Amino acid sequence: MFIEPCDPPRSAGPTAVGSFLPDEVLSSEALQEEVARRSGLALPPRLLTQATGIVSRRVAGEGVYASTLAVGAARRALDSASLSPLDIDLLLFASASRDMVEPATAHIVQAELGSRAHALDVTNACNSFVGGIDLARSMILAGRARRALVVTGETPSRAVRKDPSGPAELRDGFAGYTFGDAGAAVVVEAVERGGILDVDTETHSEHWRVGGIPGGGSRHPRGDEYTYFRGDGHELRGVFEKVGTAVIDRTLDRTGMSWDGFAKVLVHQVTVPYLERFAELTGVPADKLVVTVPELGNIASASIGVQLDRVFPRLAPGERVLFVGLGGGISIMTMVWEKS
């Protein structure tokens, strides 16, 4: 698709949002019972709930894919903006999950929507969606797109090992028991005032081995054992605690803002204890947070999108929101957005 260059706007940002959750609810108690039954391990009562603070999560059922959740969220975002798929000239599928290695899942989403936009995937673990918004904004400001649709569909529950062979394998994959599935989408376009005011990132790639799903690439192209999430949750938390506040401190200092200046702070949520530790380290007031992790679990890159969808209708023009993305790799990302 040829995109005719246009006069670059001065600002761009999300103007509509949608989210989509699978119908099936899986409680932590039911998940723990299944793991205990299939592994033969004797697990302490309420282990998953007490360790994570997660009571339930949504899981994608038969025939529901990452693209399915993304399309559901996309339709809601477009409907809320009274737009058709043909009004979009850039479609970014920005997710840690995908339907397959090739082609890009963005094409599957586009075929289902009926769009003709320039379509591609953006992947950076749980920072994929925020990174996709930043890329969409950059292309709009460069005059390469007029209106973008950024979508994510996350199905990490399918990377959870429910039959660990013993305590060591249980520990290795324990972080996976936090996972839930969800989709989110935003329309990004030029705005006269507000929009995305500030973006900052910090990357510590020396920690890329701390956690992930190793299968499907050239290192481990085949083999079921590589399709499960592996990682040390304590090590991952330690890395974020060590490096995670610097980028936030810079953002507050550079923008001259304090926590009082934000209507809400949307942060990627892994577990309840992790979220409480984040609030303790940064000093963000509890009433600024939009807490979803107890009912939805760790929904990967959809976390910030689902939170944004929940608060978007109540935000007044001129109110500001801080996005804080945390992703394996390791990357930290902040984005200051003002509602137009």
C-alpha positions as CSV (number, residue, x, y, z in Angstrom):
1,M,0.0,0.0,0.0
2,F,1.4,3.4,-1.0
3,I,1.1,6.0,1.7
4,E,1.3,9.5,0.2
5,P,3.5,11.7,2.4
6,C,1.6,14.3,4.3
7,D,2.5,17.3,6.4
8,P,3.8,15.9,9.7
9,P,1.6,16.8,12.7
10,R,3.0,18.1,15.9
11,S,1.4,15.6,18.2
12,A,-0.2,12.2,18.1
13,G,-1.6,9.7,20.6
14,P,-4.4,7.2,21.4
15,T,-7.9,8.5,20.7
16,A,-9.9,5.3,21.2
17,V,-9.3,2.1,23.0
18,G,-10.9,-1.4,23.3
19,S,-10.2,-4.6,25.1
20,F,-11.4,-8.2,24.8
21,L,-11.3,-11.0,27.3
22,P,-11.9,-14.8,26.7
23,D,-15.1,-16.2,28.3
24,E,-13.4,-19.0,30.3
25,V,-12.4,-18.1,33.9
26,L,-9.8,-20.3,35.5
27,S,-9.3,-19.9,39.3
28,S,-5.9,-20.4,40.9
29,E,-7.3,-23.1,43.0
30,A,-8.5,-25.1,40.0
31,L,-5.1,-24.5,38.2
32,Q,-3.2,-25.7,41.3
33,E,-5.5,-28.8,41.6
34,E,-4.8,-29.7,37.9
35,V,-1.0,-29.2,38.3
36,A,-1.0,-31.4,41.5
37,R,-3.1,-34.1,39.8
38,R,-1.0,-34.2,36.6
39,S,2.4,-34.0,38.3
40,G,1.7,-36.1,41.4
41,L,3.2,-33.3,43.6
42,A,1.8,-32.6,47.0
43,L,1.4,-28.8,46.9
44,P,0.6,-26.6,50.0
45,P,-3.0,-25.5,50.1
46,R,-3.7,-22.2,48.2
47,L,0.0,-22.0,47.2
48,L,-0.6,-20.2,43.9
49,T,-3.1,-17.7,45.4
50,Q,-0.9,-16.9,48.4
51,A,2.3,-16.6,46.5
52,T,0.9,-14.4,43.7
53,G,-2.2,-12.8,45.0
54,I,-3.9,-13.9,41.8
55,V,-7.4,-15.4,42.4
56,S,-8.4,-16.0,38.7
57,R,-7.4,-15.5,35.1
58,R,-9.1,-15.7,31.7
59,V,-7.9,-18.4,29.4
60,A,-8.4,-18.8,25.6
61,G,-10.6,-21.8,24.8
62,E,-10.6,-24.1,21.8
63,G,-10.4,-22.1,18.5
64,V,-9.4,-18.9,20.2
65,Y,-6.0,-17.5,19.2
66,A,-3.9,-14.4,19.8
67,S,-5.4,-13.0,16.6
68,T,-8.9,-13.7,17.8
69,L,-8.4,-11.6,21.0
70,A,-6.7,-8.8,19.0
71,V,-9.6,-8.7,16.5
72,G,-12.2,-8.6,19.3
73,A,-10.4,-5.6,20.9
74,A,-9.8,-3.9,17.5
75,R,-13.5,-4.0,16.6
76,R,-14.4,-2.4,19.9
77,A,-11.8,0.3,19.5
78,L,-12.9,1.1,16.0
79,D,-16.6,1.1,17.0
80,S,-15.9,3.5,19.9
81,A,-14.3,5.9,17.4
82,S,-17.0,5.4,14.7
83,L,-14.3,4.2,12.3
84,S,-14.2,1.4,9.7
85,P,-11.2,-0.8,9.2
86,L,-10.6,1.0,5.9
87,D,-10.0,4.2,7.8
88,I,-6.7,2.7,9.1
89,D,-3.5,3.0,7.1
90,L,-1.1,1.3,9.6
91,L,-1.9,-1.8,11.5
92,L,0.6,-3.0,14.2
93,F,0.1,-6.4,15.9
94,A,2.2,-5.7,19.0
95,S,2.3,-8.7,21.2
96,A,4.5,-11.3,22.9
97,S,2.1,-14.0,21.6
98,R,1.4,-14.7,18.0
99,D,-0.6,-17.2,15.9
100,M,2.5,-18.7,14.2
101,V,6.1,-17.9,13.3
102,E,5.2,-16.9,9.8
103,P,3.4,-14.9,8.4
104,A,3.1,-11.9,10.7
105,T,0.0,-12.2,12.8
106,A,-0.9,-8.7,11.8
107,H,-1.9,-10.1,8.4
108,I,-4.3,-12.6,10.0
109,V,-5.8,-9.7,12.1
110,Q,-6.1,-7.6,9.0
111,A,-7.7,-10.3,6.9
112,E,-10.4,-10.8,9.6
113,L,-11.0,-7.0,10.0
114,G,-11.1,-6.3,6.2
115,S,-8.4,-3.6,6.3
116,R,-5.9,-2.7,3.7
117,A,-3.3,-1.0,5.9
118,H,0.4,-1.4,6.0
119,A,0.6,-4.3,8.4
120,L,3.5,-5.7,10.5
121,D,4.3,-7.3,13.9
122,V,6.1,-5.6,16.8
123,T,7.5,-7.9,19.5
124,N,9.3,-7.0,22.7
125,A,7.9,-9.3,25.4
126,C,5.5,-7.5,27.8
127,N,6.6,-4.1,26.4
128,S,5.3,-5.0,22.9
129,F,2.0,-3.0,23.1
130,V,3.6,0.2,24.5
131,G,6.4,-0.1,22.0
132,G,3.8,-0.5,19.2
133,I,2.1,2.7,20.3
134,D,5.4,4.5,20.3
135,L,6.2,3.2,16.8
136,A,2.7,4.2,15.5
137,R,3.2,7.7,17.0
138,S,6.6,8.0,15.3
139,M,5.3,7.0,11.9
140,I,2.5,9.5,12.2
141,L,4.8,12.3,13.2
142,A,7.1,11.4,10.3
143,G,4.2,11.7,7.9
144,R,4.3,8.0,7.0
145,A,0.8,7.2,8.4
146,R,-2.3,9.2,9.2
147,R,-4.2,6.8,11.5
148,A,-2.9,3.6,13.1
149,L,-4.5,0.7,14.9
150,V,-2.2,-1.0,17.4
151,V,-3.5,-4.3,18.7
152,T,-2.3,-7.1,21.0
153,G,-3.6,-10.6,21.6
154,E,-1.9,-12.4,24.4
155,T,-2.3,-16.2,25.1
156,P,0.5,-17.0,27.5
157,S,-1.6,-19.5,29.4
158,R,-0.8,-21.9,26.6
159,A,2.9,-21.8,27.6
160,V,2.2,-23.0,31.1
161,R,3.5,-26.5,32.1
162,K,0.8,-28.2,34.0
163,D,2.6,-31.5,34.4
164,P,6.0,-30.7,35.9
165,S,8.2,-33.8,36.5
166,G,9.3,-32.7,40.0
167,P,9.9,-29.7,42.3
168,A,12.8,-28.4,40.2
169,E,10.6,-28.2,37.0
170,L,7.8,-26.7,39.1
171,R,10.1,-23.9,40.3
172,D,11.5,-23.3,36.8
173,G,8.1,-22.7,35.3
174,F,6.3,-21.2,38.4
175,A,6.2,-17.7,36.9
176,G,4.0,-19.2,34.2
177,Y,1.2,-19.9,36.6
178,T,0.6,-16.1,36.8
179,F,-0.4,-16.0,33.2
180,G,-3.8,-15.1,31.8
181,D,-5.1,-14.2,28.3
182,A,-6.5,-10.9,26.9
183,G,-6.6,-8.6,23.9
184,A,-6.3,-4.8,23.7
185,A,-6.3,-2.2,21.0
186,V,-5.9,1.6,20.5
187,V,-6.4,3.9,17.6
188,V,-3.5,6.3,17.3
189,E,-3.7,9.5,15.3
190,A,-2.7,13.1,15.1
191,V,-4.3,15.4,17.7
192,E,-4.4,19.2,18.1
193,R,-3.5,19.1,21.8
194,G,-2.3,16.6,24.3
195,G,-1.3,13.2,22.9
196,I,1.9,11.5,23.8
197,L,4.1,14.1,25.5
198,D,7.1,12.1,26.6
199,V,8.7,8.6,26.0
200,D,11.7,7.1,27.7
201,T,13.3,3.6,27.7
202,E,16.0,1.7,29.4
203,T,17.3,-1.7,28.2
204,H,19.5,-4.2,30.1
205,S,19.9,-6.9,27.5
206,E,22.5,-8.8,29.5
207,H,19.6,-10.2,31.4
208,W,17.8,-11.7,28.4
209,R,18.2,-15.3,29.7
210,V,16.3,-14.6,33.0
211,G,13.0,-15.7,31.5
212,G,11.2,-16.5,28.3
213,I,9.8,-19.2,26.0
214,P,12.8,-20.6,24.1
215,G,10.9,-22.6,21.4
216,G,9.9,-21.7,17.9
217,G,13.1,-19.9,16.8
218,S,16.3,-21.0,15.2
219,R,17.8,-22.1,18.6
220,H,15.0,-24.6,19.3
221,P,12.7,-24.8,16.3
222,R,11.0,-28.0,17.5
223,G,10.3,-29.9,20.7
224,D,7.4,-29.5,23.1
225,E,9.8,-29.0,26.1
226,Y,10.8,-25.6,24.7
227,T,7.2,-24.3,24.3
228,Y,6.8,-23.7,28.1
229,F,7.7,-20.5,29.9
230,R,10.9,-20.9,31.8
231,G,12.4,-18.4,34.2
232,D,13.4,-17.5,37.7
233,G,10.7,-15.1,39.0
234,H,12.8,-14.0,42.0
235,E,15.7,-13.2,39.7
236,L,13.5,-11.3,37.3
237,R,12.0,-9.3,40.1
238,G,15.5,-8.5,41.5
239,V,16.6,-7.2,38.1
240,F,13.6,-4.9,37.9
241,E,14.1,-3.7,41.4
242,K,17.7,-2.9,40.7
243,V,17.2,-0.9,37.5
244,G,13.5,-0.2,37.2
245,T,13.1,3.1,39.0
246,A,15.8,5.1,37.1
247,V,13.8,5.6,34.0
248,I,10.7,6.7,36.1
249,D,12.8,9.1,38.0
250,R,14.2,10.6,34.8
251,T,10.7,10.9,33.4
252,L,9.3,12.8,36.4
253,D,12.4,15.1,36.5
254,R,12.4,15.8,32.8
255,T,8.6,16.6,32.6
256,G,8.6,18.5,35.9
257,M,5.8,16.3,37.1
258,S,5.0,14.6,40.4
259,W,2.5,11.8,41.0
260,D,-0.1,14.4,41.7
261,G,0.0,15.4,38.1
262,F,-1.2,12.1,36.8
263,A,-4.8,11.0,36.9
264,K,-3.7,7.4,36.7
265,V,-0.5,5.3,36.5
266,L,-0.8,2.2,34.4
267,V,1.9,-0.3,35.1
268,H,2.5,-3.8,33.8
269,Q,1.3,-6.2,36.5
270,V,2.9,-9.6,37.2
271,T,1.7,-10.4,40.7
272,V,0.1,-8.6,43.6
273,P,3.4,-8.6,45.7
274,Y,5.3,-7.3,42.7
275,L,2.8,-4.5,42.2
276,E,3.0,-3.6,45.9
277,R,6.8,-3.6,45.7
278,F,6.6,-1.3,42.7
279,A,4.5,1.2,44.6
280,E,6.9,1.0,47.6
281,L,10.0,1.7,45.5
282,T,8.5,4.5,43.4
283,G,6.2,6.1,45.9
284,V,3.2,6.1,43.5
285,P,0.0,6.5,45.5
286,A,-2.2,3.4,45.5
287,D,-5.3,5.3,44.3
288,K,-3.4,6.2,41.1
289,L,-3.1,2.5,40.1
290,V,-5.6,0.5,38.1
291,V,-5.3,-3.0,39.7
292,T,-6.2,-5.9,37.4
293,V,-3.8,-8.7,38.4
294,P,-5.9,-10.4,41.1
295,E,-8.8,-11.1,38.7
296,L,-6.9,-11.4,35.3
297,G,-3.4,-12.5,36.3
298,N,-0.3,-11.5,34.2
299,I,-1.8,-10.7,30.8
300,A,1.6,-9.8,29.3
301,S,1.6,-6.8,26.9
302,A,-2.2,-6.5,27.1
303,S,-2.0,-5.4,30.7
304,I,-1.6,-1.7,30.1
305,G,-4.2,-1.7,27.2
306,V,-6.8,-3.4,29.4
307,Q,-6.1,-0.9,32.2
308,L,-6.4,2.0,29.8
309,D,-9.7,0.7,28.5
310,R,-11.1,0.6,32.0
311,V,-10.3,4.3,32.8
312,F,-10.5,5.9,29.3
313,P,-14.2,6.9,29.5
314,R,-13.7,8.6,32.9
315,L,-10.7,10.6,31.9
316,A,-11.3,14.3,31.1
317,P,-9.5,16.2,28.3
318,G,-6.2,17.5,29.6
319,E,-5.8,14.7,32.2
320,R,-2.5,12.9,32.0
321,V,-1.7,9.2,32.4
322,L,1.7,7.5,32.9
323,F,2.3,4.2,31.2
324,V,5.1,2.0,32.8
325,G,6.1,-1.0,30.8
326,L,8.2,-3.8,32.1
327,G,9.4,-6.5,29.7
328,G,11.6,-9.5,29.6
329,G,14.8,-8.9,27.8
330,I,15.1,-6.7,30.0
331,S,13.4,-3.4,29.1
332,I,11.6,-0.6,31.0
333,M,9.5,1.9,29.2
334,T,7.6,5.0,30.2
335,M,5.1,7.1,28.2
336,V,3.3,10.2,29.3
337,W,0.0,10.6,27.6
338,E,-2.5,13.5,27.8
339,K,-6.1,12.9,26.7
340,S,-7.2,15.2,23.9
